[in-house]
Amino acid sequence: MQTAGSPDLRFPVGRYDPPERITAEHRRAWIADIAAAPAAFRAAVAGLDNAQLDTPYRPDGWTVRQVVHHVPDSHMNSYVRFRLALTEDNPVAKPYDEALWAELPDATSMPVDVSLQLLECLHGRWVMLLEAMTPEQYARTFVHPGLKRTMTLEWNLGLYAWHSRHHAAHITSLRQRMGW
């Protein structure tokens, strides 16, 4: 439970709040965030032992290990949505239950290095795609039935740049609070 004046442990970098008008400068900054994310996650978990990796980042939250495994799961889905939106007209994205995915055995017990490597490879491909996209391609859309909205690729880029910072901050803020 959050008390008045205490930080919101769910949103250590705040909620996603995109600008009203997204510019090329926003896109460049967000691509840089996507490119930097794998190193940020490696640094965030550097030196943590299994007990620390299995510590929730907040009460009733995922463990550090689950967060690390969640990020490539989520970003793979977003990467596929980008590719679908670039090759189909306004496709419908397949939602997934991220909470249930986080409870699967690979997310609860696998070494985090597996997902860190996956994130590095995935973001390498994603950044190459993002850097090659035109403004017209960033305006392409897909439908997210879980969120009940149509999204542009540029809006989604901002969301996943934020998502990268958001989850890395879950880990780094826990480390700071715990003195690790």
C-alpha positions in Angstrom: 0.0 0.0 0.0 1.3 3.4 -0.9 1.1 6.1 1.8 1.0 9.9 1.2 4.4 11.1 0.2 5.9 7.7 -0.4 7.1 6.8 -3.9 4.9 4.7 -6.1 7.0 1.5 -6.4 4.8 0.4 -9.3 5.9 3.4 -11.5 9.4 4.5 -10.5 9.8 6.6 -13.7 6.2 7.6 -13.7 3.4 6.4 -16.1 3.8 6.6 -19.8 2.9 10.1 -20.9 3.6 10.6 -24.6 3.7 14.0 -26.1 0.6 15.2 -27.9 2.6 15.5 -31.1 5.4 13.0 -31.6 8.4 14.3 -33.6 11.5 12.8 -35.2 13.5 13.9 -32.2 11.2 11.9 -29.9 11.6 8.9 -32.1 15.4 9.2 -32.1 15.5 9.5 -28.3 13.2 6.5 -27.9 15.3 4.4 -30.3 18.3 5.3 -28.2 16.4 4.1 -25.1 15.6 0.8 -26.9 19.2 0.4 -27.9 20.5 1.1 -24.4 18.0 -1.2 -22.6 20.0 -4.5 -22.8 23.1 -2.8 -21.1 20.8 -1.1 -18.6 19.3 -4.5 -17.6 22.8 -6.2 -17.4 24.0 -3.4 -15.1 20.8 -3.5 -13.0 21.3 -7.2 -12.2 25.1 -7.3 -12.1 26.4 -9.1 -9.0 23.0 -10.2 -7.7 22.8 -13.6 -6.2 19.8 -16.0 -6.6 18.2 -14.8 -3.3 18.3 -11.2 -4.6 17.0 -12.2 -8.0 14.1 -14.0 -6.3 13.2 -10.9 -4.3 10.0 -9.0 -5.3 10.7 -5.4 -6.4 7.7 -4.3 -4.4 5.1 -6.0 -2.1 2.9 -8.3 -4.3 5.2 -7.6 -7.3 7.2 -9.8 -9.5 10.7 -10.9 -8.5 13.7 -9.3 -10.1 14.1 -12.6 -12.1 10.5 -12.4 -13.3 11.0 -8.8 -14.4 14.1 -9.7 -16.4 12.3 -12.5 -18.1 9.2 -10.4 -18.7 11.0 -7.7 -20.7 12.1 -9.8 -23.7 8.7 -11.6 -23.6 6.9 -8.2 -23.8 9.4 -6.7 -26.3 9.2 -9.8 -28.6 5.4 -9.2 -28.8 5.9 -5.6 -29.6 8.6 -6.4 -32.2 6.1 -8.7 -33.9 3.4 -6.1 -33.8 5.8 -3.6 -35.5 6.5 -6.2 -38.3 2.8 -7.0 -38.7 1.8 -3.3 -38.9 4.5 -2.7 -41.5 3.3 -5.5 -43.7 -0.5 -5.6 -43.1 -3.2 -2.9 -42.9 -4.1 -2.2 -39.3 -3.7 -5.8 -38.1 -5.2 -7.0 -34.8 -2.5 -7.7 -32.2 -2.7 -10.9 -30.2 -2.8 -10.0 -26.5 -1.3 -12.3 -23.9 -1.6 -12.6 -20.2 1.7 -11.3 -18.9 0.9 -12.2 -15.3 0.5 -15.8 -16.3 3.6 -15.8 -18.5 5.5 -14.5 -15.4 4.5 -17.6 -13.5 5.7 -20.1 -16.1 8.8 -22.1 -14.9 11.2 -20.4 -17.3 10.3 -17.0 -15.8 10.5 -18.1 -12.2 13.6 -20.2 -12.2 15.8 -19.9 -15.3 19.0 -17.9 -15.1 18.5 -14.3 -16.1 21.5 -14.4 -18.5 19.3 -16.3 -21.0 16.8 -13.4 -21.2 19.6 -10.8 -21.1 21.1 -12.4 -24.2 17.7 -12.7 -25.9 17.1 -9.0 -25.1 20.4 -8.0 -26.7 19.7 -10.0 -29.9 16.1 -8.8 -30.1 16.9 -5.2 -29.5 19.7 -5.4 -32.1 17.2 -6.4 -34.7 14.5 -4.0 -33.5 16.8 -1.0 -33.5 18.0 -1.8 -37.0 14.3 -1.9 -38.1 13.4 1.2 -36.2 16.3 3.2 -37.7 15.2 2.3 -41.2 11.6 3.2 -40.8 10.2 6.3 -42.5 7.8 8.8 -40.9 5.0 7.3 -43.0 5.8 3.9 -41.6 5.8 5.2 -38.0 2.2 6.4 -38.7 1.1 2.9 -39.5 -1.3 1.3 -37.0 -2.4 -1.9 -35.3 -5.3 -2.7 -33.1 -4.7 -3.8 -29.6 -7.9 -5.5 -28.5 -6.7 -5.8 -24.9 -6.4 -2.0 -24.6 -9.3 -1.5 -26.9 -7.5 1.0 -29.1 -5.7 1.6 -32.4 -2.0 2.5 -31.9 0.5 4.1 -34.2 3.9 2.6 -34.3 5.5 5.8 -33.1 3.2 5.8 -30.0 4.1 2.2 -29.4 7.8 3.0 -29.8 7.5 5.6 -27.0 5.6 3.1 -24.9 8.4 0.5 -25.2 11.2 3.0 -24.6 9.3 3.9 -21.4 8.7 0.2 -20.7 12.5 -0.4 -20.8 13.2 2.4 -18.4 10.3 1.5 -16.2 11.4 -2.1 -15.5 15.1 -1.3 -15.2 14.1 1.2 -12.6 12.1 -1.5 -10.7 15.4 -3.3 -10.2 17.6 -0.3 -9.6 15.2 1.3 -7.1 14.9 -2.1 -5.2 18.7 -2.3 -5.1 18.9 1.3 -3.8 16.2 0.6 -1.1 17.9 -2.7 -0.1 21.4 -1.3 -0.2 22.6 -3.9 -2.7 
